[in-house]
Amino acid sequence: MHLPESRRVAPELLWLDEVTSTNDVLRELVVSGGDQVLDRMVAATASQTAGRGRLGRSWIAPPGKTLAVSALVREFNALPPGWLPLITGSAVCRGIRDVAPRASVGVKWPNDVLIDSRRSGGKVSGILCEKLPDGSVIVGIGLNVLLTEDELPTDQATSILLHADPVGDPDGLMDAVLASILRQLFGLLDEVSRGNVESIEGVRAIVTEDSATLGTEVRAMLPAGTDVQGEAVRLANDGALVIRTSDGGEVVVAAGDIEHLR
Ligand code: BTN
């Protein structure tokens, strides 16, 4: 695919016609190529055959209509690692807003990007960050770009096409959204790398602002199989979600699935 805008943002962009999982391909490149694989190298495809999701799930993406993107982040030291998926969520939100300014886009903690989250709630993107043995992280983003209603993989999914202004050139939309997301992601990572109090607080504020979860009534399904219900009130220092329960207590949720109740 011709991706002029994206290649300007990410000169180290490897486009693959078809691939099992972009996260796996990038990991193999890093393992075999070591330091020669540059920070912010990006592997991307519109046809991923064995995409992986969080918590061992698969990520189903009809070929040709979706983007699977993996970016290598060599250093992320100025914030706890739990912030990287949250920052990626903000970058995806902001990238989508650039191409679909009328869409209401927000992050469902920790890794889902939703359009119209407070109403019918469609998932447009999922994020899977995976740490490599050398300490670097692969940031994986799955994005529903050109799917029509009939092509959505589940009834809880949506696509950018369904929320963007009429699109003349489908490849142009793919390129524009990929370029915007990478630009936003790299910009936020640059801010974190500055490492001073203002830049870190600025990034935290952006993540908080883009959250569709904070301020809402939620049910958290924890990995142990238990539930916590209450208001999502803030993000903890490590990026965990703090839920205030009806008895006034607070529960800190580090991992799990969140359901927005209203
Ligand atoms: C989720 O919603 O559970 C996360 C889905 C993450 C999918 C992306 S697509 C690019 C990258 N490669 C993968 O195999 N998974 C991630």
Residues whose N, C-alpha, C, O or C-beta is under 5 A from the ligand:
A	BS01	BTN	S21 T22 N23 A50 G51 R52 G53 R54 W59 A68 V69 G126 I127 L128 G140 I141 G142
